[in-house]
Amino acid sequence: MSSQDIPEENLPSEQDAAGHTLQKTADDPFADPGLPPHEHRVQDVDERAAKGSERTVALLFTISMLATIGFIASYVAFPVEKIVYIWPLGHISALNFALGITLGIALFCIGAGAVHWARTLMSDVEIVDERHAIAAEPEVRAKVMSDFAAGAEESGFGRRKLIRNTMFGAMALVPLSGVVLLRDLGPLPEDKLRHTRWAKGKMLVNMNTHEPLRPADVAVGSLTFAMPEGMTEHDHDFQTEIAKAALMIVRIQPDDIKDKRELEWSHEGIVAYSKICTHVGCPISLYEQQTHHALCPCHQSTFDLADGARVIFGPAGHALPQLRIGVNEEGYLEALGDFDEPVGPSFWERG
């Protein structure tokens, strides 16, 4: 015989935890199990235990703040190239290890503090609420706000100031980790873009032969590339430095030089200009000896080397910087200082 064949009044009944009778029906023979009786936590009945949990949560938030400060300090203290041995990880970057450990501790302690707070101090009474339409009625919204206020009161957020203040401190400091990471978008240029390896007394070295240049080595109409004395291709920063210091040397009849300063900064018609195009930094490699024009192969910017290397065609924004040169006691060409302006393309803080 099925349950549908049993009269409703003869179906067995049960009681829930509150003592209410849970009547089974012919349509639904399974009784509502109800909720188990609420068991109080030790923090609910013992204020000393509640204070201990409060101190634990505050300690976790405080550790998070210290870890965030450690994250920032590690970023400043450890150089990028420093490698350390840590068992069992092996040889790793000291900076990456310190950043990972400190940021992990900062985030973990915030999460652990929030979980411990919720499990030991916030209300854990189970509440049953019927499903309602998505568009809540005004009475429902009022009830939600009332429940929220009651929950805030039960959580002790306003009463337990130690937890509240340390949580605010931890949450306020953690975003600083992301701000510090913005520093890693690239090295700060400072004034590095304004200086090169050229200095007074640095001899001009032929980039092909790696030999110092004499005036006799530069013929009229020729194009020679040079770099500062003391630089080698094996230097770890060679590519960075040569990108600023690469030099283009041409010899022009002094009578053909139109710019007065260019003539003063030359030696017997030998002029030295930056090889780096002022558009996007391409190396200039084409020279037309009849017109004294230098052409950038990337975007066809053209510079008149007989007239201060001014731009006569193309997208370049300004003339090539000139290096003042002379001859030392041994008869070699040498620089009389650095470029008087930054080489290469413009940058936002150039002015």
N, C-alpha and C positions, 0 to 999 in steps of 0.2 A: 504494500500500500504506500503510495507517495504522500508527501507532505501536503499536496494540494487536496487530498481526500480527507485530511484530518480537520475537523472543525476548528476555527480560529481560537475559540474559548478553551480548547483542550491542548493548545500548544504549550510546551514548557516555557517558563519565564526565568530570568536571572536578575540579579541586582548589580548595579555598578558600585564603585568605591564610595560614592556618597549615599548609597542606600536606595537609590531610585530603581524601580522595577523596569527591566529592559524586556519588553514583550516581543516575542517572535511573532511574525505574521505569516499568512499563507503565501503572500507574495515574496517575502524576504525572511526565510527561515533562520538566517544568521543574526544573532543578537549583536548590538553595538557593544564592543568590549569596554568602552569608556576609557578613562584615564587612570593610570595607577596613582596611588596616594603619593602626595608630594613629600619628598625626603629633604629635610633641611641640611644644608652644608654646615660645616663647623664654623665657617665665617659668618653664617646667618645668626648663630646663637652665641658666638664668642667674639667679643669686640677685640680682644687681644689677637686672635687669629686673623681678624679682618685688618687690623693695623699691620700685622706681619705681611699679609698679601699686598697691602698698599705700599709698604716699603720695598717689597720685591719688584712690583711694577715700576715704581719710581727708580729703583736701581737699574732696571733694564733700559729705561728711557735715558738715564744718565750715562750708561755705558755707550748707548747709541750716539749721544752727543760727543763723548770723548773720541769714539771711533771716527766720527765725521771730522773732528779736528785733526785726528791722526792722518786721515786721508789727505787733507789739505797740506799738512806738514810733510808727509811723504812725497807729495808731488813736488814740493820745493826742495826737499833735502836730498833726494836720490837722483843722481845724473842718469840720463837715458842709457848710457853705454855701460853702466855698472852691472856686472854679472856676479851672482853669488851661488854657492852650492847649498842646496837644502834637500836633505834626505826626506822622502825617497823620490823627490821630484827631479833631482839632478841640478845641473847648471841652468839657472833661469834668471830673467831680468829682475833685479832687486826692486825696481820701480813698479813693474807690473804686479809682482807678488805683494808688495806693501799696499798698493791701491786695491787689489782684489780682496785681501784680508780685511782691511779697514772698512771698505764699503760693504762687504758681506756682513760684518759684525753690526754695522750701523743699521742696515735694513732688517737683519734677523732680530735684533733686540727690539726694534719698534713693533714688529709682528708678534714676537713672543710676549712683549709687555701687553699688547692689546688683547691677545688671546687669554693670558693669565688674568687680566682685569675682568674680561667677560665671564670667565668660568668660575671665578672665586668671589667677585664683588657685585657684579651686576645681577639683577633679578633673573632667576632661572625657572620661574613658575610658567608651566605650559598653559597657553591660552588657546581656546578653540574659537574660531570665528567663521561664520558662514560665508560662503562665496557670494560675491555681490557683482553687480554690473560694473563695467569698466568706468563708465561715467558715474562717479559717486554723487550721492545726494548731499545737500548741504549738511544734513544731520550727520552723515557719515564722515564728511570732511572735518566737522567739528569734533567728532569722536576720535578721529586720527590725531588731530592736534592735541586733544586731551590725553590720549594714550602716549603720545610723544613726550608731552610734558611730564606725565607720570613716570615714563621710562627714564627720562633725564634725572628726575628726582631720585628714583630707585638706584640709578647707577652711581649716585654719589658724586657726579661730575662737579656740581657746585659746592658740595660739602667737603669733598676730599681734594683740597687745594694742592697738596703735594703731587698727587698723580696728575692733576690737570696742568700744573705749571711745567712739570718735567716733560709731559707729553708735548705740550706746545713747544718747548725748547728743542726736543728731538725732531719734531716735524719741521721746525723752522730751519734747523741746521742741515738736514739731509739734502734739500735742494741745492745747497752750496756745492755739493759734490758735482752736480751737473754743470754749475757755473764754472767750476775749476776746470772741468774737462774741455770747455771751450778754448782754454789756453792751448790745448793740444792740436788745434786746427792748423797750427804752424808756428814756427819760431817767430818771436817778436823781432822785427827788422831793426829796431832801435835806429842807430845811424850807420848800420853796415852798408846800406845801399849808397851812402855818400862817400865811401872810402874804398880804395882798391889797394893792391899790393905795391903800387908805384909810390916811391918816395925819393927825396933828394939823394942823388948819388947812385941810384939803382941803374945798372947798365942795361941797355936794350939787347936782348938775346934773340937771335933768329930762331923762330919756332921750328924750322926744318932742320937746321944744322946744329942747333943748340950752342952756337958760338956767339960771343959778343960781336956787335956790329960796329964797324968803322964807317966814317962818312964815305970812303972810297967804295964800300960794299954796296952802296945804294946809287944806282945809275938813274939818270934823268929818264922819266917815263916808266920806270919800273915800279912794281908793287911788292912790298915785303911785309911779312907778318912777324910781330915780335911779342915777347913776353918779358916780365921782370926777371932780373937776375935772382937766382936762388930758388926758383920754382922748378919742380920736376913733375913729370906725369905720374910718378909713383906716390906723390903726396895724397893723403886721404881727402883733402879738400881741394884738390887741383881743379876739378870741374867747376866747383862753385866759384873759385877765385879767378880762373881764366875767363869765366863768363863775364867778369867785370873788367879784367885787366888786359884782355886781348887788344893788341895794337896794330894799326894799319899805317905803314910808312911809305910815303911817296916822295920823289924828288922833283921839284918844279923849278924852272928858271925863276930866280928872284924877281925879275921884271914882270913875270906873269902873275905874281901873287897880288891880288887886289885888296885883301884885307890887311890893314896895318898891324893889328895885333897878331895875326897869323904869321906875318913876316918876322915880328919881334920874337915870337916863340919858336921859330924854326932855326935851323943851323945850315947856312949855305944853301937854302932852298929845300932842305929836308924837313918835311912836316910830319908830325905824328898825330893821328886821330884814333879815337876809339873805333874798334872794328864792329861794335855792337850797334845794330840799327836802332834808332829811337822810336820805331813804330811798335814792334812786338818782340824785339830782341834777337832777330836773326843775325847771323854773321855775314858781314858784307865781303864779297869776294870778287866782284867785277869792277874793273877800272879801265876807263877810256882815256888814254894818254893825250890824245889831241885836244879833247875838251876839258880834261881834268875832272871828269865826272865819275863818281863811284855809285854803283847800282846795287841795291839789295835784291837778291834773286827771289825773295819770298813774295813781296808785294810791289816790287818795282819802285820803291822810294829812291830818289836820285839826289845826290849831294854834290855840290860844287866845291871840290877840295882846294881850288884856287881863290875861293871867296868865303873863307871861314866855315866851309863845309855846310853852308846853308842849304835848306831843302828847296829844290827847284821843281820837283815832281813827286807825286805819290802821297800816301797817307801819313808819312812820318810827321810828327808834330813840332820838332825842333832840330837844330843843327847838331852834328856830331861834336862831342866834347874834344878839345884839343889838349895834348900833353906838351908842356913846355920842355924842350930838350936842349942839350949842349954837348960839349966834348970834355972828357976828363983829362988828367995829366998823361994818361997812357994812350990817348988818341981814340978812345972808344966813345960811342954815343951813350949819353946817360940822361936820366930824367932829372929835372930841376925841381921836382915836387910831384904831388898827386894831381889828378884832374881837378879843376876848380868847380866842377858841378857833377852831379850823379850821372853815370853812364846808363845807356839802355833806355827802355821805354819809360814814360812818366808813371809815377805812382801817386796815390791819393794824398800823401803827406809831403810831397816833394817841395811844394811852395813854402 
